[in-house]
């Protein structure tokens, strides 16, 4: 069943074309990764899907234009986990995660015991047991990122959008976080995630969409998309692609493409331990 579809989507911000003629659809229960150099439009695409910015074209969620849903209805259907940033309000972790239940409550309806139970379960699932009474201002970047995921989990939406969700996590929590999301997909969750690390994208996503200068230039399974030619053309890096015995891909970066001029950051080079 098609959950999300985009047709001819374009975004212009400050008189600059950020996205141009983007079209694809997502089937329910799948994990799709968005990759591309910095500035290629990945985060902008997520913001458009969430109806946070104006766009041209059509974005349909459950067959209806996403912009036509009320804010509360959208929040019941899609959750957005951004890169962790510093917070300025002194909520406890429980209060912060509990905000994810707001779309399921009336405006004047108090949170109940069931809501708080879901929060405790979500905190346990992201390895934040014992953090409920901690101030969000006391959390490290990695702890805060996991609190954002817990908030999205209790939101219980059809579509989960992740914007470079492991950027503040150490290696252990990167894989722990991704394994948690993978279990959600196995239970029917649909995920659209921006990745900076190409190997991590290939390991977890069923499908990769490649953006370059606001255009969709490749779409397919990781092994089909992550080729030496694609990495050279899109990221400006010479690379070899190796398949490990378990079927996962390793990207061996060799050198910048001769004569390439990059205005954006190169993909994250994995540490030797990841090879």
Phi and psi in degrees as a GROMACS rama.xvg file:
@    title "Ramachandran Plot"
@    xaxis  label "Phi"
@    yaxis  label "Psi"
@TYPE xy
-76.0694  122.594  UNK-2
-95.282  -40.9516  UNK-3
-135.001  136.579  UNK-4
-140.977  140.446  UNK-5
-121.014  137.014  UNK-6
-134.309  116.466  UNK-7
56.3187  40.3567  UNK-8
-80.6893  130.291  UNK-9
-134.374  149.397  UNK-10
-133.966  130.054  UNK-11
-122.132  123.394  UNK-12
-126.18  130.361  UNK-13
51.6084  43.6025  UNK-14
62.5845  22.5962  UNK-15
-119.711  130.283  UNK-16
-75.5292  114.365  UNK-17
-93.9961  -41.5615  UNK-18
-127.188  143.523  UNK-19
-137.118  119.34  UNK-20
51.9524  51.0703  UNK-21
-86.1139  131.816  UNK-22
-145.413  128.749  UNK-23
-170.206  169.528  UNK-24
-135.528  152.759  UNK-25
-117.153  131.675  UNK-26
-86.9789  146.842  UNK-27
-61.4616  141.471  UNK-28
79.6612  22.1874  UNK-29
-121.244  161.366  UNK-30
-119.316  115.173  UNK-31
-112.712  130.928  UNK-32
-103.454  140.981  UNK-33
-106.359  122.696  UNK-34
-129.142  160.913  UNK-35
156.016  162.888  UNK-36
-61.9299  159.666  UNK-37
-56.8346  137.417  UNK-38
87.7613  3.6643  UNK-39
-83.0083  -10.171  UNK-40
109.759  12.0012  UNK-41
-63.9681  -52.8485  UNK-42
-65.3452  -37.7874  UNK-43
-59.6898  -38.4156  UNK-44
-63.5561  -42.9822  UNK-45
-62.0714  -41.0253  UNK-46
-64.6896  -35.5066  UNK-47
-68.4156  -43.4747  UNK-48
-59.9981  -36.1965  UNK-49
-80.8191  2.21162  UNK-50
60.283  32.8458  UNK-51
-87.7411  -14.8573  UNK-52
-138.334  157.079  UNK-53
-71.837  151.487  UNK-54
-151.469  160.189  UNK-55
-99.3065  161.893  UNK-56
89.528  -160.994  UNK-57
-126.609  132.921  UNK-58
-126.065  114.312  UNK-59
-110.899  130.073  UNK-60
-118.546  121.589  UNK-61
56.13  30.9839  UNK-62
84.463  -0.170576  UNK-63
-120.035  145.633  UNK-64
-56.0069  126.992  UNK-65
-62.9074  -30.6741  UNK-66
-71.1409  -16.8346  UNK-67
-83.6317  -17.9083  UNK-68
-69.2733  146.03  UNK-69
-68.8893  162.329  UNK-70
-57.6086  -39.727  UNK-71
-68.44  -39.963  UNK-72
-65.755  -40.5344  UNK-73
-62.3595  -40.3861  UNK-74
-66.8473  -20.6908  UNK-75
-80.7029  -16.7064  UNK-76
-112.279  -24.925  UNK-77
-141.627  141.748  UNK-78
-120.193  147.486  UNK-79
-126.789  112.099  UNK-80
-99.5544  106.711  UNK-81
-84.8218  171.511  UNK-82
-62.8597  136.599  UNK-83
-61.4619  133.495  UNK-84
-131.997  163.293  UNK-85
-64.9494  141.942  UNK-86
-105.562  153.104  UNK-87
-112.049  -5.36025  UNK-88
-105.173  142.792  UNK-89
-95.0003  67.0652  UNK-90
-85.551  156.564  UNK-91
-77.0827  164.41  UNK-92
-61.4359  -40.0024  UNK-93
-62.0844  -44.7072  UNK-94
-62.6261  -40.2118  UNK-95
-64.5968  -47.7654  UNK-96
-67.4608  -35.1129  UNK-97
-60.324  -24.6952  UNK-98
-58.5788  -25.3587  UNK-99
-66.2574  -17.205  UNK-100
-87.2922  -9.41873  UNK-101
-54.849  -41.8364  UNK-102
-61.4779  -18.7699  UNK-103
-96.3583  1.80575  UNK-104
-114.768  153.944  UNK-105
-70.1319  163.4  UNK-106
-59.3966  -34.218  UNK-107
-110.256  14.0604  UNK-108
-90.1689  128.248  UNK-109
-75.1477  153.235  UNK-110
-68.0831  139.614  UNK-111
-105.624  -178.218  UNK-112
-62.066  -33.6236  UNK-113
-64.8692  -40.8226  UNK-114
-60.9657  -45.6735  UNK-115
-68.9556  -31.5744  UNK-116
-65.8946  -40.7436  UNK-117
-63.4055  -37.2681  UNK-118
-62.5477  -45.5211  UNK-119
-62.5122  -39.9848  UNK-120
-65.2111  -41.0536  UNK-121
-65.8892  -41.2406  UNK-122
-62.9534  -37.6971  UNK-123
-66.2424  -38.7978  UNK-124
-68.3401  -25.4749  UNK-125
-103.652  17.2156  UNK-126
62.4486  43.7582  UNK-127
-120.683  31.7722  UNK-128
-58.1096  136.714  UNK-129
84.9427  1.69771  UNK-130
-98.9637  -3.06682  UNK-131
-54.761  -40.0656  UNK-132
-91.8123  -0.307416  UNK-133
-73.4798  148.026  UNK-134
-73.7025  139.885  UNK-135
-63.4473  -22.9306  UNK-136
-71.9164  -15.1393  UNK-137
-93.9213  -2.54596  UNK-138
-82.2371  146.973  UNK-139
-73.5488  170.92  UNK-140
-60.0473  -40.9144  UNK-141
-68.4654  -39.9539  UNK-142
-64.6438  -39.9986  UNK-143
-65.8974  -38.6857  UNK-144
-61.9251  -38.6081  UNK-145
-70.3366  -31.0837  UNK-146
-66.6364  -37.7923  UNK-147
-61.7617  -41.3772  UNK-148
-65.0108  -42.1157  UNK-149
-59.4613  -40.0796  UNK-150
-61.6466  -41.2849  UNK-151
-67.6212  -35.834  UNK-152
-62.9094  -43.2605  UNK-153
-74.1704  -13.3838  UNK-154
-71.1269  -26.9707  UNK-155
53.7166  60.7035  UNK-156
-100.732  167.076  UNK-157
-75.5357  -36.1529  UNK-158
-120.393  128.737  UNK-159
-113.589  120.557  UNK-160
-109.157  130.033  UNK-161
-121.394  127.716  UNK-162
-108.235  96.8042  UNK-163
45.7631  59.9627  UNK-164
-68.881  -16.3765  UNK-165
-102.83  12.0066  UNK-166
-63.7395  -25.9788  UNK-167
-108.814  12.5583  UNK-168
-105.885  145.595  UNK-169
-75.7831  175.695  UNK-170
-58.338  -43.7868  UNK-171
-58.4834  -49.3435  UNK-172
-75.989  -22.9383  UNK-173
-58.5434  -50.4959  UNK-174
-74.5238  -34.8313  UNK-175
-62.1403  -44.0734  UNK-176
-61.6221  -49.7928  UNK-177
-64.8726  -37.7829  UNK-178
-62.528  -37.9605  UNK-179
-63.2376  -44.1653  UNK-180
-65.1161  -38.9439  UNK-181
-60.0603  -39.5439  UNK-182
-64.4608  -36.2659  UNK-183
-62.6206  -42.8098  UNK-184
-62.9992  -40.3957  UNK-185
-62.2944  -25.3259  UNK-186
-93.0649  6.96787  UNK-187
110.305  -1.93187  UNK-188
-68.4226  143.469  UNK-189
-103.732  132.263  UNK-190
-127.992  135.227  UNK-191
-124.512  114.45  UNK-192
-130.26  135.902  UNK-193
-84.6965  130.758  UNK-194
-119.818  141.547  UNK-195
-99.4652  -35.4675  UNK-196
-86.9058  114.102  UNK-197
-67.6653  -36.3004  UNK-198
-66.3954  -39.7659  UNK-199
-64.422  -40.1627  UNK-200
-60.799  -44.5876  UNK-201
-67.8918  -32.7621  UNK-202
-68.9092  -39.0511  UNK-203
-106.872  -35.8036  UNK-204
-77.5674  142.619  UNK-205
-74.8725  -26.6746  UNK-206
-149.745  145.488  UNK-207
-122.104  135.305  UNK-208
-109.167  129.736  UNK-209
-109.984  122.035  UNK-210
-104.544  139.983  UNK-211
-143.37  118.448  UNK-212
50.7165  42.7267  UNK-213
81.5535  4.82735  UNK-214
-118.126  148.659  UNK-215
-83.8651  112.445  UNK-216
-108.83  -10.9667  UNK-217
-157.411  149.3  UNK-218
-155.358  119.68  UNK-219
170.915  -173.831  UNK-220
-66.0976  152.007  UNK-221
-50.4533  -45.0204  UNK-222
-66.2852  -26.088  UNK-223
-79.445  -34.5872  UNK-224
-87.6591  -44.0461  UNK-225
-82.0502  83.8604  UNK-226
-114.489  162.459  UNK-227
-58.4091  -39.136  UNK-228
-65.0162  -43.0127  UNK-229
-64.252  -44.1647  UNK-230
-66.1216  -36.2757  UNK-231
-67.6484  -45.8414  UNK-232
-69.7647  -42.1854  UNK-233
-89.8057  -42.7576  UNK-234
-103.497  -6.71191  UNK-235
70.1599  27.0772  UNK-236
-125.651  134.179  UNK-237
-75.3411  134.902  UNK-238
-153.075  153.49  UNK-239
-112.803  143.513  UNK-240
-109.071  125.731  UNK-241
-117.298  142.482  UNK-242
-102.867  121.17  UNK-243
-74.3293  164.663  UNK-244
-56.7069  -29.875  UNK-245
-84.4506  3.41548  UNK-246
93.5561  -11.6509  UNK-247
-74.4441  160.68  UNK-248
-102.269  142.586  UNK-249
-117.54  131.606  UNK-250
-101.982  116.924  UNK-251
-100.426  107.025  UNK-252
-80.6017  133.296  UNK-253
-106.395  -54.3369  UNK-254
-170.757  158.835  UNK-255
-60.7329  148.105  UNK-256
-64.3965  129.812  UNK-257
-59.3267  126.401  UNK-258
85.0894  -5.13894  UNK-259
-74.8907  139.257  UNK-260
-114.753  120.558  UNK-261
-111.235  123.555  UNK-262
-92.6335  -7.34895  UNK-263
-123.641  168.494  UNK-264
-73.1078  148.735  UNK-265
-77.1772  162.292  UNK-266
-62.9036  154.862  UNK-267
-65.0074  125.764  UNK-268
-83.8999  122.284  UNK-269
-67.2306  151.936  UNK-270
-70.7994  159.064  UNK-271
-55.2149  -30.0422  UNK-272
-63.9859  -25.3283  UNK-273
-81.0425  -10.416  UNK-274
